[in-house]
Amino acid sequence: MPDGNQGVDLDKIFCINSKKYRIHKLLLKAVAKTESSLNVYAYRFEPLFFENVLKKTVEWKDQDPKIVSASYGLMQLMFTTAWQMGFRGAAADLYNPVINVELGAKLLRQLLDGIDAGTDHIHFQIWPYALALSRYNGGFSGNPTVNGGLRNMDYVKRVCAYWEGLKKAGENDACYD
């Protein structure tokens, strides 16, 4: 696989998906920075996810764990999550930043839209973006915890710090045609 992001206009890809999914461009970029350090070829195998979850399912138990229990690309999408969202390509297709950022933005939008103001962020007094980011990174199970906290608040803080850093560095959140 080639190294780096040569010839890829990531800003344009973030802009397109920012508009399409109504999410701040710099938030999408901050998620990608946190997940992959903006590396389109980032890969992370999650063996415990296969052992604890996928191995127990009819659909995934006989599949190659290094494919189905791994996250790919800029937004570090799990193959199974992409599949649940309608993606039907090969795992290598998830390295394509156009596909990857669109699926990541779509997932984040679904997570934001799925927050029930009555039970999720008001009851637990959690900022909706924090809850969506926490679920993006750590899933729904036990998130928030029974005492109202997020399992992976460090992740949420890192994304928010990158987001603020991008703004302070003068990066523009606006997208122009």
Buried (B, 14 or more C-beta within 10 A) or exposed (E): EEEEBEEBEBEEBBBBBBEEBEBBBBBBBBBBBBBBEBBBBBBEEBEEBBEEBBBEEEEBEEBEBBBBBBBBBBBBBBBBBBBEBEBEEEBEBBBBBEBBBBBBBBBBBBBBEEBEEEEBBEEBEBEBBBBBBBBBBBBEEEBBEEEEEBBBBEBBBBBBEBBEEBBEEEBEBEBEE
